[in-house]
Amino acid sequence: MKDFKSIINTAKHTIITEAQAINNLADLVDDSFAQAVVSIFQSSGRVIVTGIGKSANIATKIVATLNSTGTPAIFMHAADAIHGDLGTIQEDDTVICISKSGNTPEIKVLVPLIKARKNKIIAITSNSDSFLGEQSDFILNAYIEKEACPNNLAPTTSTTAQLVMGDALAVCLLELRGFTSKDFAKYHPGGSLGKQLYLRVSDLTSLNALPQVAPSTPMKEVILEISKSMLGVTAVIDNNVIVGIITDGDLRRMLTKVDSITGLSAKDIMSSNPKLIDNDAMAVEASTMMEANGITQIIAHSEGIYKGIVHIHNLTKEGII
């Protein structure tokens, strides 16, 4: 068994080999790449991405990236395509074929069938002079000198290069489409990144109780209100105006200073001028305010009217922090 030093050296060699290959790709981006991007952008069809073996795995990731950034895409396995799935390709679709060698049997069968349908073909290949390269309309040159595998056999560097070319293609299309953070949120409504872009304070306050007391509310009732809401806080409201906040921390500090709560009311321990956030603000803004002020709850309002409480647990549950 190899010692740790040998393992670490192998890992470093793999990373350096792939990093150098990726760096070299920048010099291979040419007019054909740009033409491929423009062709997809101007097309009214979808992007069909196909490959076989490890290239098929890369194809599925490229499809996911394209779909999530505004370019409709579908994965089609090259082997399945020549056994019935060729119907996936519609009239205006563009087909991206991924193959390191560009000469696999499946590709040699599939490409002429695609050309017969008059669909544009974009090749992502390490061999521009291959059958795939020669038959394609555009080439995304993913040339590598060698695999990171010590036997130069297992697809490692080559699949990384294919993936990077797919990312470059997707980002170029994203920019051409003027794809914004709001668009991103539409395509990622369930993820934490998406929630940072669309989740509002009102979405959180609507889930919580609406604890509130008046300045004259006796301390026993204040404690009950805070306990009932299970938010560790209550707003202090006077004639529909937010005048203060009382947290469970305020209660603990009060109990260290007095022997009895008899005669005490909300106004005696409330913190005046509490931190407020607009109920229509983005939830991530609430997170930023809490972090900046070292607090775990914040009062939400709309034009000065009390709307509720946002608790740090709400933000944690939604993946905002």
Buried (B, 14 or more C-beta within 10 A) or exposed (E): EEEEEEEEEEEEEBEEBBEEBBEEBEEBBEEBBEBBBBBBEEBEBBBBBBBBBBBBBBBBBBBBBBBBBBBEBBBBBBBBBBEEBBEBBEEEBBBBBBBBBBBBEBBBEBBEEBBEEEBBBBBBBBBBEBBBBEBBBBBBBBBBEEBBBEEEEEBBBBBBBBBBBBBBBBBBBBEBEEBEEEBBBEEBEEBEEBBBBBBBBBBBBEEBBBBBBBBEBBBEBBBBBBBEBEBBBBBBBBEEEBBBBBBBBBBEEBEEEEEEBEEBBBBBBBEEEBBBBBBEBBBBBBBBBBEEEEBBBBBBBBEEEBBBBBBBBBBEEBBBB
